[in-house]
């Protein structure tokens, strides 16, 4: 994996964790933000794409 893809993956994983935390807090408080759900989806797609390139 080249360094650009690695950095992109690390950034995506950090965003994913932050977004998952926000979604879980939203569930806990009965206030889910659609933006957080979209961030989770986007991060997963980037991670998936980068993983495929490594195979």
Buried (B, 14 or more C-beta within 10 A) or exposed (E): EEEEBEEBBEEBBEBBEBBBEBBEEBEEEEEBEEEBBEBBEBBBEBBEEBEEEEE
